[in-house]
């Protein structure tokens, strides 16, 4: 029997801090956010978030046995979670003060299975279109050699925060 322990330290008020920031400050916010402050990131064992000058996000995970499904491959939920998070953070980095995004839909396409032999895979998001009410994002999950394991298209709803 294997065992895994992880830790997180959820900091209260992070959403209030995020919504008070402009685009550039949001990029710094996500880049400097310790992974311990993101329970899902800590659970999945992801790397820190990297944000480029366009506000597009990348981060990495190395598949482990604790990511496996009963068939002996990485559960598709890992890819879906990675891509949803990557797309959502990228969308949030496009907004100014007073707004956040929520994923309204996520369509994931799986191309090949992952195992511990796959090695590190990186989720990368690309903003396709920014509208007043929605942002369309495409994410890709690939290994160091450029082999694609999954892609995801998402629609991110732009909402006032706090709600009016």
C-alpha positions in Angstrom: 0.0 0.0 0.0 1.3 3.4 -1.0 0.6 6.6 0.9 0.8 10.3 0.0 0.6 13.4 2.2 0.3 16.9 1.0 -0.1 20.3 2.7 -1.8 23.5 1.8 -2.3 26.9 3.5 -5.3 28.6 2.1 -4.9 32.4 2.6 -8.2 34.1 3.3 -9.2 37.0 1.1 -7.2 36.1 -2.0 -10.1 36.7 -4.3 -10.6 40.2 -2.8 -6.9 40.9 -3.4 -7.1 39.5 -7.0 -10.1 41.6 -8.0 -8.5 44.8 -6.8 -5.6 44.3 -9.2 -5.1 45.5 -12.8 -3.8 43.2 -15.6 -0.1 43.6 -14.9 -0.5 43.2 -11.2 -2.6 40.1 -11.7 0.2 38.5 -13.7 2.6 39.2 -10.7 -0.1 37.9 -8.3 -0.3 34.5 -10.0 3.5 34.3 -10.7 4.2 34.9 -7.0 1.4 32.8 -5.5 2.9 30.0 -3.5 1.5 26.6 -4.7 0.7 25.9 -1.0 -2.0 28.6 -1.3 -3.7 26.6 -4.1 -5.1 23.4 -2.5 -5.9 21.8 -5.9 -2.4 22.6 -7.2 -0.8 21.2 -4.1 -3.0 18.0 -4.4 -2.1 17.5 -8.0 1.6 18.4 -7.4 1.8 21.1 -10.0 4.6 23.6 -10.5 4.3 27.3 -9.9 2.4 29.3 -12.4 4.3 31.2 -15.1 2.7 34.1 -16.9 4.1 35.7 -20.0 3.8 39.4 -21.0 0.5 38.7 -22.8 -1.0 37.1 -19.6 -0.9 33.6 -21.0 -0.2 30.9 -18.5 1.9 27.8 -18.3 2.6 25.3 -15.5 3.9 21.7 -15.3 3.1 18.4 -13.6 5.0 15.2 -13.6 2.5 12.3 -13.6 2.8 10.0 -10.6 1.1 6.8 -9.6 -1.2 8.7 -7.3 -2.7 10.3 -10.6 -3.6 6.8 -11.9 -7.0 5.4 -12.7 -7.7 1.6 -12.2 -6.4 0.9 -15.7 -2.9 1.9 -14.8 -2.8 5.2 -16.7 -3.2 8.8 -15.5 -6.8 9.7 -14.9 -8.2 12.1 -17.4 -9.2 14.4 -14.6 -5.6 15.4 -14.2 -5.4 16.8 -17.7 -8.9 18.4 -17.4 -7.9 20.1 -14.1 -4.6 21.3 -15.5 -6.2 22.7 -18.6 -9.2 24.3 -16.8 -6.8 26.0 -14.3 -4.4 27.2 -17.0 -7.2 28.6 -19.2 -9.0 30.2 -16.3 -5.9 31.9 -14.9 -5.0 33.2 -18.4 -8.5 34.7 -18.7 -8.2 36.3 -15.3 -4.9 37.9 -16.3 -6.8 39.7 -19.1 -9.1 41.7 -16.8 -8.8 44.9 -14.9 -10.0 45.8 -11.4 -13.5 44.7 -10.4 -13.8 41.6 -12.6 -13.0 37.9 -12.4 -13.8 35.0 -14.6 -15.7 31.7 -14.1 -15.4 28.7 -16.5 -18.8 28.2 -18.0 -17.8 25.2 -20.2 -14.7 23.1 -20.9 -14.3 20.7 -23.7 -11.3 18.4 -23.3 -9.9 16.2 -26.1 -7.6 13.4 -25.1 -5.1 12.2 -27.6 -3.0 9.6 -25.8 -2.6 8.2 -22.3 -0.1 9.4 -19.8 1.9 7.2 -17.3 4.8 7.8 -15.0 7.1 7.2 -18.0 5.6 10.2 -19.8 7.6 12.6 -17.7 6.7 16.2 -17.1 3.8 17.7 -19.1 3.1 21.4 -19.4 -0.3 23.0 -19.7 -0.2 26.2 -21.8 -3.1 28.5 -22.5 -3.7 30.8 -25.4 -6.3 33.5 -25.5 -8.4 33.2 -28.6 -10.8 36.1 -28.2 -11.7 38.6 -25.5 -15.2 39.8 -25.4 -17.1 42.1 -23.0 -18.9 39.1 -21.4 -16.8 36.1 -22.3 -13.2 35.1 -23.0 -12.4 32.1 -25.3 -9.3 30.2 -24.4 -7.5 27.1 -25.8 -5.2 25.1 -23.7 -2.7 22.4 -24.7 -1.0 19.7 -22.5 2.2 18.5 -24.0 5.5 16.8 -23.0 9.0 18.2 -23.4 9.3 16.7 -26.9 6.1 18.5 -28.0 3.9 15.5 -28.0 0.3 16.6 -27.3 -1.7 14.6 -24.7 -4.8 16.7 -24.5 -6.3 20.0 -25.5 -9.2 22.0 -24.0 -11.4 24.8 -25.3 -13.1 26.9 -22.6 -15.5 29.8 -22.3 -14.7 32.0 -19.4 -17.6 34.2 -18.2 -16.5 37.7 -17.1 -18.3 38.7 -13.9 -18.4 41.8 -11.7 -17.0 41.1 -8.3 -18.4 41.7 -5.9 -21.7 41.0 -7.7 -23.8 44.1 -8.1 
